[in-house]
Amino acid sequence: MSLEDQTPALVGSGGFNRHIEIPGDVLIPDADFCRDVLNDCARRTAKRYEAEGLPFVMVAGRKFRPLNAGREWLAARITARTNKRTRKRT
Protein backbone atom coordinates (compact mmCIF):
# COMPACT_ATOMS: atom_id res chain seq x y z
CA MET A 1 0.00 0.00 0.00
CA SER A 2 1.57 3.24 -1.11
CA LEU A 3 1.16 6.71 0.34
CA GLU A 4 -1.06 7.63 -2.63
CA ASP A 5 -3.53 4.90 -1.63
CA GLN A 6 -3.79 6.31 1.88
CA THR A 7 -4.28 9.96 0.91
CA PRO A 8 -7.93 10.95 0.40
CA ALA A 9 -8.68 12.23 -3.10
CA LEU A 10 -10.38 15.59 -3.47
CA VAL A 11 -13.20 15.70 -6.00
CA GLY A 12 -14.79 18.85 -7.32
CA SER A 13 -13.79 22.29 -8.33
CA GLY A 14 -12.01 23.58 -5.26
CA GLY A 15 -13.52 26.08 -2.89
CA PHE A 16 -16.06 25.00 -0.32
CA ASN A 17 -17.78 22.25 -2.32
CA ARG A 18 -15.06 19.65 -2.23
CA HIS A 19 -15.88 16.02 -1.71
CA ILE A 20 -13.32 13.67 -0.22
CA GLU A 21 -13.32 10.09 -1.44
CA ILE A 22 -12.48 7.48 1.17
CA PRO A 23 -12.59 3.70 0.73
CA GLY A 24 -16.24 2.68 0.49
CA ASP A 25 -17.70 6.16 0.96
CA VAL A 26 -17.38 9.84 0.12
CA LEU A 27 -17.22 12.76 2.57
CA ILE A 28 -19.34 15.76 1.67
CA PRO A 29 -19.52 19.16 3.38
CA ASP A 30 -22.04 19.47 6.20
CA ALA A 31 -24.14 22.08 4.37
CA ASP A 32 -24.46 19.81 1.31
CA PHE A 33 -25.42 16.84 3.49
CA CYS A 34 -28.12 18.87 5.25
CA ARG A 35 -29.48 20.11 1.93
CA ASP A 36 -29.39 16.85 -0.03
CA VAL A 37 -29.85 14.05 2.51
CA LEU A 38 -31.71 15.68 5.39
CA ASN A 39 -34.22 17.45 3.12
CA ASP A 40 -32.80 20.97 3.55
CA CYS A 41 -32.90 20.84 7.35
CA ALA A 42 -31.12 23.45 9.44
CA ARG A 43 -27.56 22.73 10.48
CA ARG A 44 -28.78 23.12 14.06
CA THR A 45 -30.98 20.05 13.53
CA ALA A 46 -28.01 18.12 12.15
CA LYS A 47 -26.04 19.06 15.25
CA ARG A 48 -28.82 17.60 17.40
CA TYR A 49 -28.70 14.43 15.28
CA GLU A 50 -24.97 14.17 16.04
CA ALA A 51 -25.85 13.60 19.69
CA GLU A 52 -28.04 10.73 18.49
CA GLY A 53 -25.25 9.20 16.40
CA LEU A 54 -25.13 10.93 13.01
CA PRO A 55 -21.52 10.46 11.83
CA PHE A 56 -19.20 13.33 10.95
CA VAL A 57 -15.50 14.10 10.66
CA MET A 58 -13.56 17.34 10.94
CA VAL A 59 -11.01 17.94 8.17
CA ALA A 60 -8.90 21.11 8.23
CA GLY A 61 -11.40 22.76 10.56
CA ARG A 62 -14.42 21.98 8.36
CA LYS A 63 -17.17 19.45 9.08
CA PHE A 64 -17.74 16.68 6.56
CA ARG A 65 -20.24 13.83 6.68
CA PRO A 66 -19.88 10.39 5.11
CA LEU A 67 -22.65 10.14 2.51
CA ASN A 68 -23.37 6.39 2.62
CA ALA A 69 -22.91 6.02 6.39
CA GLY A 70 -25.14 9.05 6.98
CA ARG A 71 -27.87 7.60 4.77
CA GLU A 72 -27.61 4.26 6.58
CA TRP A 73 -27.93 6.04 9.93
CA LEU A 74 -31.00 7.89 8.71
CA ALA A 75 -32.60 4.72 7.33
CA ALA A 76 -32.03 2.93 10.64
CA ARG A 77 -34.18 5.57 12.38
CA ILE A 78 -37.28 4.56 10.40
CA THR A 79 -39.81 2.82 12.60
CA ALA A 80 -43.21 1.39 11.82
CA ARG A 81 -46.11 2.22 14.05
CA THR A 82 -47.60 -0.83 15.67
CA ASN A 83 -51.28 -1.01 16.37
CA LYS A 84 -52.37 -2.40 19.68
CA ARG A 85 -54.44 -5.51 19.37
CA THR A 86 -57.65 -5.23 21.25
CA ARG A 87 -59.49 -8.22 22.55
CA LYS A 88 -62.90 -8.71 21.15
CA ARG A 89 -65.52 -8.36 23.84
CA THR A 90 -68.42 -10.74 23.87
C-alpha positions as CSV (number, residue, x, y, z in Angstrom):
1,M,0.0,0.0,0.0
2,S,1.6,3.2,-1.1
3,L,1.2,6.7,0.3
4,E,-1.1,7.6,-2.6
5,D,-3.5,4.9,-1.6
6,Q,-3.8,6.3,1.9
7,T,-4.3,10.0,0.9
8,P,-7.9,11.0,0.4
9,A,-8.7,12.2,-3.1
10,L,-10.4,15.6,-3.5
11,V,-13.2,15.7,-6.0
12,G,-14.8,18.8,-7.3
13,S,-13.8,22.3,-8.3
14,G,-12.0,23.6,-5.3
15,G,-13.5,26.1,-2.9
16,F,-16.1,25.0,-0.3
17,N,-17.8,22.3,-2.3
18,R,-15.1,19.7,-2.2
19,H,-15.9,16.0,-1.7
20,I,-13.3,13.7,-0.2
21,E,-13.3,10.1,-1.4
22,I,-12.5,7.5,1.2
23,P,-12.6,3.7,0.7
24,G,-16.2,2.7,0.5
25,D,-17.7,6.2,1.0
26,V,-17.4,9.8,0.1
27,L,-17.2,12.8,2.6
28,I,-19.3,15.8,1.7
29,P,-19.5,19.2,3.4
30,D,-22.0,19.5,6.2
31,A,-24.1,22.1,4.4
32,D,-24.5,19.8,1.3
33,F,-25.4,16.8,3.5
34,C,-28.1,18.9,5.2
35,R,-29.5,20.1,1.9
36,D,-29.4,16.8,0.0
37,V,-29.8,14.1,2.5
38,L,-31.7,15.7,5.4
39,N,-34.2,17.5,3.1
40,D,-32.8,21.0,3.6
41,C,-32.9,20.8,7.3
42,A,-31.1,23.5,9.4
43,R,-27.6,22.7,10.5
44,R,-28.8,23.1,14.1
45,T,-31.0,20.0,13.5
46,A,-28.0,18.1,12.1
47,K,-26.0,19.1,15.3
48,R,-28.8,17.6,17.4
49,Y,-28.7,14.4,15.3
50,E,-25.0,14.2,16.0
51,A,-25.8,13.6,19.7
52,E,-28.0,10.7,18.5
53,G,-25.2,9.2,16.4
54,L,-25.1,10.9,13.0
55,P,-21.5,10.5,11.8
56,F,-19.2,13.3,10.9
57,V,-15.5,14.1,10.7
58,M,-13.6,17.3,10.9
59,V,-11.0,17.9,8.2
60,A,-8.9,21.1,8.2
61,G,-11.4,22.8,10.6
62,R,-14.4,22.0,8.4
63,K,-17.2,19.5,9.1
64,F,-17.7,16.7,6.6
65,R,-20.2,13.8,6.7
66,P,-19.9,10.4,5.1
67,L,-22.6,10.1,2.5
68,N,-23.4,6.4,2.6
69,A,-22.9,6.0,6.4
70,G,-25.1,9.1,7.0
71,R,-27.9,7.6,4.8
72,E,-27.6,4.3,6.6
73,W,-27.9,6.0,9.9
74,L,-31.0,7.9,8.7
75,A,-32.6,4.7,7.3
76,A,-32.0,2.9,10.6
77,R,-34.2,5.6,12.4
78,I,-37.3,4.6,10.4
79,T,-39.8,2.8,12.6
80,A,-43.2,1.4,11.8
81,R,-46.1,2.2,14.1
82,T,-47.6,-0.8,15.7
83,N,-51.3,-1.0,16.4
84,K,-52.4,-2.4,19.7
85,R,-54.4,-5.5,19.4
86,T,-57.6,-5.2,21.3
87,R,-59.5,-8.2,22.5
88,K,-62.9,-8.7,21.1
89,R,-65.5,-8.4,23.8
90,T,-68.4,-10.7,23.9
